[in-house]
Structure formats: C-alpha cells, structure tokens
Amino acid sequence: MSEPVFVDVSAPPREGTPVVIPPAVPAITFGGRDAYPDDVAGRLRTDADAIVARYPQARSALLPLLHLVQSEDGFITRAGIEFCAARLGLTAAETAAVATFYSMFRRTPTGQYVVGVCTNTLCAVMGGDEILATVREHLDIEPGETTADGRITLEHLECNAACDFAPVVMVNWEFFDNQTPDSTVDLVEDLQAGVEVTPARGTGPVPTFRQTSRILAGVPVSDHDDGAGS
Ligand code: FES
C-alpha cells in the first residue's frame, strides 16, 4: 500500500503580517430624473402591461422593460429603475443589478447613434484599433462620450461574434462589416448629416437609439419618439 502524499498548498499566516483591506468599490448609481410625469408613466404602463402579458412570470419581463424605459430618456434613469421594480415586484437593487450587468443598458445620456468599434483580438489586429483611433480623432471625443450635436456616442465593443467580417463596427447594434478607417469616417459623417445608413445585414436604415430600444422592448415605435437620443 502506497504512502499518502501531503501537499502544502498555502503558507501559514505569519504573525505580524499586516491585513490589507482593498479600497472600497464606488457604488454604481443611476442619474437622470427621479420620477416620470403622469402622462409618461401612463404611457409606459400601457406598454409595460403588453410586455409583461407575454411571460408566465412578471419578473421574466425585466430585460424588455429595461429597454422600454431606456427608450424614454435614451438611458436608464432612476425613474426607469423604480418603474421596472414597481411593475415587476422587484427591489430597486435587483433591477439595478440586472441593468448594470448588460452593456446594452446605458447609464449616461446617449446620442442618436451609438457607434461601436470592436477592439477585441481579431478585429484589433485586422484594423479595429486603427479605426477607433481615427474615429476618436475625427469626432474629437473619447469612447463613452457623445458629440456636441447629440448625434453620435462612441464606444469600443467586445467581440460581437462576427469575427469572419473583422474589423466590425456597429451602429445601434446593427453590423457594418469589413470596415476601414476611411469607411467608418464616411459612416459617422453620414450619421451626423442625417443621411440614412443601411447595415451590412438586415434591411432598411438603422433606427435611432431610442427607436432601437423600443424595438428591443417589443413595442411599436410610437409617434412620441422623435428619434432624439438624449
Ligand atoms: S473580434 Fe470583433 S467581432 Fe469578434
């Protein structure tokens, strides 16, 4: 019978070793308005009722409801968090936890078009880093910022599983494949000039950010949505 082998996996604590307490992580907060006016709340309740009715349990409707409230202000506000929580019987903390997990939900005012440049490995080596640098310089904004005219918010994106078409740029999550710095500058210039742009896949012009949010919520793009994203 072989002898047992003992492996020492950790050093014993040494007396006098100072305990290092990591710095506190800043709390994630939501800005914007605290509550909706009655007319807006009423309109959102009608849309929310239609969404919630599609699910056997109300809380399953949280993701489309977050898109719905995002369509109202162009980002998730405190009012949006409270609205979703109240409608679904969740706490604000539970709702905020979901809203902060997914990068599609934004916490700051957003332009009419979110232009995302993929800078993950394949896109980066195929030119994504160069595209992002060129567009940053052209628009004179950093990722996460919005142009002064409110038209474009620039972001760098993680891989969108479209590596075959690298480097990839997205506008409101619609794909623009095989981009170059020049083609992306043409794209953002068209968006700023109000020229309709058509994605590489799918049909029709790319909707505004708020219109896209309503589509993702599964409700019609309504008359009140003027397409302004901020
Ligand atoms: S690395 Fe850009 S889509 Fe995959």
Boltz pocket constraint, residues with backbone or C-beta under 6 A from the ligand:
constraints:
  - pocket:
      binder: B
      contacts: [[A, 118], [A, 119], [A, 120], [A, 121], [A, 122], [A, 123], [A, 124], [A, 158], [A, 159], [A, 160], [A, 161], [A, 162], [A, 163], [A, 166], [A, 167], [A, 168]]
      max_distance: 6.0
